[in-house]
């Protein structure tokens, strides 16, 4: 059989399907947001180690709601963002009229360079929106202490890093708010879905209202709702819209799949970590970067980064990948350097790409290829052999 290696692997199991079928066959079942959504939110909060979680229809929606909450609660107008991230992180900032301040990355974990964050923080800085890219931890004691001292909020994007840790504590528990994605082939999936997590009761209630059209009753706070009914007595009690908001609710099918997948998440994460360690051990360190900061990481996809900027080698590598039907993406996360994307042209007039050397290297000479729990060591060895065979005259 000819070799092939897809970027993603269907991680839905027969148990997931059975859980969904059982729900669909139940009498008088409710499929829109109901008791299973609440059950999944509580289970996820317990697994992660936070007080509150809000299930939404995607990680991108989680991003947008999170920054919308900051707009409601705070007045400072700058948010420090990564150059290597998914587009929705940046869009959520600019769509809420905050100023994005970009920083370069640390090539050893593909996350924001903490020294660049410290350098660019000022009295206008409201938050740091930190992406834990591809399963790596982007935190350090130095960064956390700095943000606490300056009273700058930390917002964590953990969409690609479920179960990754810093100092034996899960990522997503350090920030004021954290976001997760349950997209197909992430560490776990609900078909489409995301989660907003926090320990702040007020943020939790606002998130629930923004998720459901801005309705006061969605806060599920009796005292608060009574006050709103009294304040807006001319309105129907069930239809008091406090915020210009959205419909980002998820459904009962996604929730029961999430509950079922959560049972296997820790076990599957260990397989991902084992796969990544073997991959780094086997690939040629003279051709590819292997000296990543992997302590606490929980790999989402294998990063394949050329040691040196070499277009001839890049072409040979891509030809080899295509020849062996190894699916890949150049740029590692979200298409590489976000500063090069067209959607930013009207927001940022002057972009000095020479100030972002690390992400520029990733943009042109960085890739990722698939890692998933079902991947066997023999196949990882074959992958490494193919990658190591790439040469240019």
Secondary structure, DSSP 4 states (H G I P E B T S, - for coil): ----B-S------HHHHHHHHHHHHSTT---BSSHHHHHHHHHHHHHHT-SEEEEES-HHHHHHHHHHHHHHH----EEEEESSS-HHHHHHHHTTTPEEEEE-EETTTTEE-HHHHHHH--TTEEEEEEE-GGG-----HHHHHHHHHHT-EEEEE-TT-TT-EETTEETTSSSSEEEEE--TTSSS--SS-EEEEES-HHHHHHHHHHHBTTBGGGG--HHHHHHHHHHTTTS-TT--B-SS--B-B-BHHHHHHHHHHHTTHHHHHHHHHHHHHHHHHHS-TTTB------TT---SEEEEEBSS--HHHHHHHHHHHHHTTB--EETTTTTS-GGGSGGGTTT-S---GGG-HHHHHHHHHEEEEE--TT--HHHHHHHHHHHHT----
